[in-house]
Each structure stands twice: as C-alpha cells, then as structure tokens.
Amino acid sequence: MAEMTSSPVLRKTALNARHREHKASMVDFGGWDMPVTYAGLIAEHMAVREAVGLFDVSHMGDIQLRGPGSLAAVNQLCMNDASKLQVGQAHYSAMLYPNGTFVDDVVVHKLSENDYLIVINAGTREKDIQWVRKTIGHMPSVHINDFSDYYTQLAIQGPKAEATLQKLTDTDLSTIKNYWFTWGKVCGLYNVMIARTGYTGEDGFEIYIPSDEPTSHRVWGEILAAGAEFGIMPCGLGARNTLRLEASMALYGHEISDTINVFEANLGRYAKLDKESFVGKEALLAIQAEGGPRRRLVGIEMMARGIGRDGYAVYNADGVNIGEITSGSPAPFLKKNIALAYVPIEYTALDTELAVKVRDVLVKAKVVPTPFYKRPKKVVAPTV
C-alpha cells in the first residue's frame, strides 16, 4: 500500500471568504489560495481599463528597514538610489545577486527619515526575507522587520479609481502624484497608507489596512459599494496578469529571474551605477564593459492567427529556434495577440520578422515597441 502524503496547506488572505462568496475561481499561487477570476478575465480586464477594478494583493510581502543605518542598507540591497527619495515617495527597484541577476523586483517607500518599506513579491517572500537578512543583517544601526502578515493590501485600479476611493477618505487624492503616498483616514480607519502605485498600467491606488478579517471584509465591501456607480468589479490574478502584460511590466519567474540580468530585462535605467556600492554592481559594470547583453527582452505581436503562450519557442525568418516566450496571451483591450520574449540582440530591431511555434505550426510574428499599452494622459480643462 502506497504511503499517503498530505497536500501542503495553502495560505489564505483575510479576504478568502469574501472571494468565495463572490464565487471566484481559486488557484494555488505561490502557496496562496487566490482568486484567478470572478465574472471572467476579459470583463475584469476591461473594467480596469475603462472604469475601475478592485484586487486583493495581500499575499505580497512587506519588509521594513528602520534605524540610522537604514538608507545605507537599502542602497546596498537594492539597485536604485534611495538617497533620492523624499519622505512620502516610492520608486521601482530590484534586489540582485552578485552576478547581476534578480533576487526580486521591489517597490521601496520612504516612510520617514531612517524608515523604509520594501514591498516584495508573493511567490518569493520567504526567499527574499532570508536574502535581506543575509545581505544586510550584519550592517549596524538597521532593524529588519517582516510586516508581511500585518496588512491587507488592496489595489483600486482604473480611470475611476480616484473617484471611487475619494468617497471613502477625506484625503485629497488628486494631490498624490504617481509613485507617492500619504497617510490618511479611509473607511473610518486612521493612519492608512494610501499609495498611488499599481501593477496594471492604469492610474490607481494601493492601500494598506489592518489584516484582521472583520476590518478587511468591511473595507472590501465599502470600496465595492463606492465604485458601484462606475461599474467596479472585483478582479483576480488572471486580469492582473493580462493587464501587466499589456503594460509590459515584468513578472518574476517570467521576464526576471536568477538567470536573467538587469540589462537583458531592459531595466538598466533603474540600476544607479554611480552609487558607491550595491550587490550586483560590479557584474553590471562588467557586462557594460563587454559591450552589453547578448540577448534582450522584446515585445512581439502575432501577425497571423495564433496565440503565443508562455514557454512557446520563437524562431527567426529562416526557421531557426532563437528564443522562448516568457509571457504571452490575447490582449483584451488591444484586441491583439501579444507576447514578451528573449531573443539575441541581432533580432531586437523593431519590425524584425519572427515566428512562434503554435501547435507545431510556425505562426508569423514581428518585434513591436513596448509597452504595448500606455494609458492616455489626463486632459486638463483650460482655465477661463
């Protein structure tokens, strides 16, 4: 008789029961029981592009670095330059291995002088926290705190995100610039962090509230009620993925990993090589000195019928396999089939003809600009 093995217990956010009440399709995502769709991926995607959607992103991790040595620690740990941040400002960055590949991409928030919050990805939480402790744990005057389970993190995303959230707070949201944040009262809760950040390519906010179930359920319900007039929809990981793909945002394990370096991923602009030191700097300088990367991430549009999916092989015009798709799917808003892929440098020029193998058939494709989608700029009415 075979020995029985128990399945790993999936972690749940404080909103798990709400997702099930909404009849969400649930999946195992990095060890978390998370909603992939509610009403349907396309409907949720379009709600975010055209109105507003609500996401539970509480599975993300949160690491606080605090103390007189916190700035030095952040700058050693991450490739962007945190000394440029003002209190209330955030920026995109990454933690790198010494060879210049990715531990994870992160968002760093400057909470106050000598106090930083680093938001990390869900699927890499434990690995990231161990890396942080290993890399900067020896540095003086910096305290490392894992606050990952302290917050329910909600993302309100879309053109009507501001109008929706404004109903629930007395903070003037119009004064919060992109990648800035403040503390305010939301749904009667004091000292809520309100950040103008997101992972959809749209305008929107991420708020951090206490992770207890009653509070999380109440706030979730109040946001849905506030956005009802705009057609708000609860959105799952499926729409989050297609939205970030249209906006050409990297996903760990796909566009970035421990086998991909910063320049290959087209993220060199965030690596501040003029900083005195950070993990991975020497490797990146060496890559530059050698003439740059040998391959690079490109956007691909399918030019004939066929969908390029994650892992599908990419070929040149002569039928030679030259790469692989990292992320690919139909783009609901753009109404095209798009993908991101790593190909050798000689195939990265715009309009280069390629092909993707779909069910043993080579389907024509070409290299196109990224991001595939960029949200329209706000039109400010002229003053009379």
Buried (B, 14 or more C-beta within 10 A) or exposed (E): EEEEEEEEEBBBBBBBEBBEEBEBBBBEBBBBBBBBBBBBBBBBBBBBBBBBBBBBBBBBBBBBBBBEBBBBBBBBBBBBBBEEBEEBBBBBBBBBBEBBBBBBBBBBBBBEEBBBBBBBBBBBBEBBBEBBEEBBEEBEEBEBEBEBBEBBBBBBBBBBBBBBBBEBBEBEBEEBEEBBBBBBBBBEBEEBBBBBBBBBBBBBBBBBBBBEBEBBBBBBEBBBEBBEEBBBBBBBBBBBBBBBBBBBBBBBBBBBBBEBBBBBBBBBEBBBEEBEEBBBBBBBEEBBEEEEBEBBBBBBBBBEEBBBBBEBBBBBEEEEEBBBBBBBBBBBBBEBBBBBBBBEEEBBEEEBBBBBBBEEEBBBBBBBEBBBBEBEEEEEEEEE
